[in-house]
Amino acid sequence: MSTYDQLRHFADSWMLIAMFLFFAGVCIRAYLPRMREAHAEAASVVFRNEEPVDAASPAADHPERQEP
């Protein structure tokens, strides 16, 4: 039996099972209740350094304009 045949047999059997178990583990971990806080933080990371803009100010639409 050649090396190619041995590797193909391994990939068709045990590696397929290992990859499926890894995929299932990642999917299960993503939906665990204890991960909710980490997901909420990751979703809001893009807004972390934003400053609120006063909507009544005319400079809100055009930041380059300054009020006199």
Protein Blocks (a to p, Z undefined) as FASTA:
>chain_A
ZZklmmmmmmmmmmmmmmmmmmmmmmmmmmgmklmmmmmmmmmmmmmmpccddfkbmklm
mmmbccZZ
